[in-house]
Amino acid sequence: GEVRDLLTAQSLGQVFIKPKVDTKAFSAIIEPKDQMLNTLLDGIPGVLDPLAPDMAVHCAEVVDFISEYRVYVVDGEIRAICHYKGPE
Protein backbone atom coordinates (compact mmCIF):
# COMPACT_ATOMS: atom_id res chain seq x y z
CA GLY A 1 0.00 0.00 0.00
CA GLU A 2 1.21 3.47 -0.82
CA VAL A 3 0.72 5.00 2.62
CA ARG A 4 2.59 2.24 4.46
CA ASP A 5 5.44 2.32 1.92
CA LEU A 6 5.70 6.10 2.14
CA LEU A 7 5.90 6.09 5.93
CA THR A 8 8.45 3.29 6.13
CA ALA A 9 10.64 4.43 3.24
CA GLN A 10 11.12 8.05 4.33
CA SER A 11 11.46 9.77 7.65
CA LEU A 12 8.73 12.35 7.16
CA GLY A 13 8.18 13.03 10.81
CA GLN A 14 4.56 12.87 11.88
CA VAL A 15 1.73 12.55 9.36
CA PHE A 16 -2.01 13.06 10.02
CA ILE A 17 -4.04 10.35 8.23
CA LYS A 18 -7.81 9.95 7.90
CA PRO A 19 -10.09 8.05 5.52
CA LYS A 20 -10.99 9.95 2.34
CA VAL A 21 -14.29 8.28 1.41
CA ASP A 22 -15.46 5.94 4.19
CA THR A 23 -14.99 8.41 7.04
CA LYS A 24 -16.08 5.82 9.62
CA ALA A 25 -13.51 3.19 8.49
CA PHE A 26 -11.15 4.37 11.25
CA SER A 27 -10.57 7.42 13.41
CA ALA A 28 -7.92 9.86 12.27
CA ILE A 29 -4.42 8.89 13.38
CA ILE A 30 -1.02 10.54 13.61
CA GLU A 31 1.81 8.31 12.46
CA PRO A 32 4.28 7.18 13.59
CA LYS A 33 3.21 8.54 17.04
CA ASP A 34 -0.02 6.50 17.29
CA GLN A 35 1.60 3.34 15.84
CA MET A 36 -1.78 2.21 14.51
CA LEU A 37 -1.19 2.07 10.74
CA ASN A 38 0.21 -1.46 10.68
CA THR A 39 -2.57 -2.68 12.99
CA LEU A 40 -5.23 -1.13 10.76
CA LEU A 41 -3.69 -2.62 7.61
CA ASP A 42 -2.96 -6.05 9.13
CA GLY A 43 -6.06 -6.31 11.31
CA ILE A 44 -6.42 -8.33 14.50
CA PRO A 45 -7.72 -11.88 13.94
CA GLY A 46 -11.24 -12.25 15.32
CA VAL A 47 -11.38 -8.59 16.36
CA LEU A 48 -10.59 -6.20 13.51
CA ASP A 49 -10.71 -6.89 9.78
CA PRO A 50 -7.72 -5.47 7.90
CA LEU A 51 -8.26 -2.35 5.82
CA ALA A 52 -7.48 -2.48 2.13
CA PRO A 53 -3.88 -1.28 1.59
CA ASP A 54 -5.10 0.82 -1.34
CA MET A 55 -7.83 2.59 0.70
CA ALA A 56 -8.03 6.27 -0.23
CA VAL A 57 -6.83 8.49 2.61
CA HIS A 58 -6.08 12.14 3.24
CA CYS A 59 -2.57 12.82 4.55
CA ALA A 60 -1.45 16.15 5.95
CA GLU A 61 1.26 17.64 8.08
CA VAL A 62 0.45 17.74 11.78
CA VAL A 63 -0.59 21.20 12.97
CA ASP A 64 -1.20 22.54 16.46
CA PHE A 65 -4.48 24.45 16.52
CA ILE A 66 -4.89 27.19 19.10
CA SER A 67 -8.66 27.21 18.70
CA GLU A 68 -11.06 25.24 16.52
CA TYR A 69 -14.47 26.13 15.12
CA ARG A 70 -16.97 24.10 13.11
CA VAL A 71 -18.90 25.70 10.28
CA TYR A 72 -22.16 24.04 9.23
CA VAL A 73 -23.14 24.58 5.60
CA VAL A 74 -26.45 23.52 4.03
CA ASP A 75 -27.11 24.00 0.32
CA GLY A 76 -24.12 26.32 0.04
CA GLU A 77 -25.23 28.60 2.91
CA ILE A 78 -23.53 28.92 6.29
CA ARG A 79 -26.12 27.92 8.88
CA ALA A 80 -24.02 28.01 12.04
CA ILE A 81 -20.49 28.63 13.32
CA CYS A 82 -19.74 26.91 16.61
CA HIS A 83 -16.71 26.96 18.85
CA TYR A 84 -15.39 23.39 19.13
CA LYS A 85 -12.38 23.58 21.45
CA GLY A 86 -9.60 25.88 22.62
CA PRO A 87 -9.89 29.51 23.67
CA GLU A 88 -12.64 31.54 22.01
GULUMNU-103125 format. One record per residue (C-alpha): residue in three letters; x, y, z. Coordinates in steps of 0.5 Angstrom, whole numbers, plus 500, padded with zeros to 3 digits. Example, Ala and Ser with C-alpha at 12.3 -4.5 7.8 and 13.67 -1.06 7.14 Angstrom:
2
+--------+-----+-----+-----+
| residu |   u |   v |   w |
+--------+-----+-----+-----+
|    ala | 525 | 491 | 516 |
|    ser | 527 | 498 | 514 |
+--------+-----+-----+-----+
END
This chain:
88
+--------+-----+-----+-----+
| residu |   u |   v |   w |
+--------+-----+-----+-----+
|    gly | 500 | 500 | 500 |
|    glu | 502 | 507 | 498 |
|    val | 501 | 510 | 505 |
|    arg | 505 | 504 | 509 |
|    asp | 511 | 505 | 504 |
|    leu | 511 | 512 | 504 |
|    leu | 512 | 512 | 512 |
|    thr | 517 | 507 | 512 |
|    ala | 521 | 509 | 506 |
|    gln | 522 | 516 | 509 |
|    ser | 523 | 520 | 515 |
|    leu | 517 | 525 | 514 |
|    gly | 516 | 526 | 522 |
|    gln | 509 | 526 | 524 |
|    val | 503 | 525 | 519 |
|    phe | 496 | 526 | 520 |
|    ile | 492 | 521 | 516 |
|    lys | 484 | 520 | 516 |
|    pro | 480 | 516 | 511 |
|    lys | 478 | 520 | 505 |
|    val | 471 | 517 | 503 |
|    asp | 469 | 512 | 508 |
|    thr | 470 | 517 | 514 |
|    lys | 468 | 512 | 519 |
|    ala | 473 | 506 | 517 |
|    phe | 478 | 509 | 522 |
|    ser | 479 | 515 | 527 |
|    ala | 484 | 520 | 525 |
|    ile | 491 | 518 | 527 |
|    ile | 498 | 521 | 527 |
|    glu | 504 | 517 | 525 |
|    pro | 509 | 514 | 527 |
|    lys | 506 | 517 | 534 |
|    asp | 500 | 513 | 535 |
|    gln | 503 | 507 | 532 |
|    met | 496 | 504 | 529 |
|    leu | 498 | 504 | 521 |
|    asn | 500 | 497 | 521 |
|    thr | 495 | 495 | 526 |
|    leu | 490 | 498 | 522 |
|    leu | 493 | 495 | 515 |
|    asp | 494 | 488 | 518 |
|    gly | 488 | 487 | 523 |
|    ile | 487 | 483 | 529 |
|    pro | 485 | 476 | 528 |
|    gly | 478 | 475 | 531 |
|    val | 477 | 483 | 533 |
|    leu | 479 | 488 | 527 |
|    asp | 479 | 486 | 520 |
|    pro | 485 | 489 | 516 |
|    leu | 483 | 495 | 512 |
|    ala | 485 | 495 | 504 |
|    pro | 492 | 497 | 503 |
|    asp | 490 | 502 | 497 |
|    met | 484 | 505 | 501 |
|    ala | 484 | 513 | 500 |
|    val | 486 | 517 | 505 |
|    his | 488 | 524 | 506 |
|    cys | 495 | 526 | 509 |
|    ala | 497 | 532 | 512 |
|    glu | 503 | 535 | 516 |
|    val | 501 | 535 | 524 |
|    val | 499 | 542 | 526 |
|    asp | 498 | 545 | 533 |
|    phe | 491 | 549 | 533 |
|    ile | 490 | 554 | 538 |
|    ser | 483 | 554 | 537 |
|    glu | 478 | 550 | 533 |
|    tyr | 471 | 552 | 530 |
|    arg | 466 | 548 | 526 |
|    val | 462 | 551 | 521 |
|    tyr | 456 | 548 | 518 |
|    val | 454 | 549 | 511 |
|    val | 447 | 547 | 508 |
|    asp | 446 | 548 | 501 |
|    gly | 452 | 553 | 500 |
|    glu | 450 | 557 | 506 |
|    ile | 453 | 558 | 513 |
|    arg | 448 | 556 | 518 |
|    ala | 452 | 556 | 524 |
|    ile | 459 | 557 | 527 |
|    cys | 461 | 554 | 533 |
|    his | 467 | 554 | 538 |
|    tyr | 469 | 547 | 538 |
|    lys | 475 | 547 | 543 |
|    gly | 481 | 552 | 545 |
|    pro | 480 | 559 | 547 |
|    glu | 475 | 563 | 544 |
+--------+-----+-----+-----+
END
